[in-house]
Amino acid sequence: MYLGGHAQINACGVCRLRGRCISKPIGLRQWVVHPFAQEKQDARSVYQGTGLGMSIVKSLVEQMGGAIEVDSEAGVGSKFVITIPFEIAAAPKPVKKTLSGVSYSIAGLHLLLVEDNDINAEIAKRLLIDRGAEVTVVHDGKQAVKIFADNVQGTFDVILMDIMMPVMDGLTASKKIRAMERPDAKTIPIIAMTANAFKEDAERCIIAGMNAHLAKPLEIDKIISAIHEDLI
C-alpha cells in the first residue's frame, strides 16, 4: 500500500519515485510484482486493495522498454526506481515569419475591381468596403484600361483583375495598362482573380504583367495578404 512520496525525472530519462509503503522485507523484489500479492491478507487487515498495482506498473514499464527496482526496509518504507528510456527531441527549427496569420489593413486604399459577374463583383466589393477600402467596379478589361487611363496618376492603389471577361480579357487589359507611358502603369499591383488555378494559368498572368494570381472562390484574407505583399 503506497502512502505518499514524490517523483523526479532527470535529463537521462530516469524517473525516480520515493515514498513509504507497507512492505514485506523478505523476498520483496519477487513478491511485490506478483498479481494479488499483499503483506496482510487476513480478514481483519485495515489495508484495502487487490494487490494488482505493482504488477500492473511492472508490466507497463517493461512494455515501454524500462525496468523497475525496489529497495525496502521493514518499518521504514520502500524506494522504487523506474527507469524508462526517452528519445531527446531535436531542437525546434526557427519559424520563418509569413503573411499567414498576420492581420493587415486595407483601410484607405482605392481598389479598382474588374469583374464581369455582377454577383461576384457585389460580394467582393462589400467585403473590401467592410475592411475600409474604397472600391471602383468595372465589368470588362476594356473599361478597366479606360478608367485607369482617364484618371490621374496615383488614383488607384491596386487593380483586382478577373481573367475570363467579355469585350477584353484580363490578360490583354493588363498588358495594355503596363504599356502605358506613365510611371504608375509600370508599378501598380495587378492581382489576377480567376477560376483557372493551374500552374500554367498563373504563369500566363505573370507574363502578362500581373503581380499575383488568386484562385476562385476568393477569400478576403488572402486578397488582403496579396495586396500587402505587392505593396511592400
Buried (B, 14 or more C-beta within 10 A) or exposed (E): BBEEBEEEEEEEEBBBBBBBBBBBEEEBEEBBBEEEBBBEEEEEEEEEEEBBBBBEBBEEBEEEEBEBEBEBEEEEBBBBBBBBEBEEEEEEEEEEEEBEEEEBEBEEBBBBBBBBBEEBBEBBBEBBEEBEBBBBBBBBBBBBBBBBEEBEEEBBBBBBBBBEBEEBBBBBBBBBBBEEEEEBBEEBBBBBBBEBEEEEBBEBBEEBBBBBBBBBEBEBBBBBBBBBBBBE
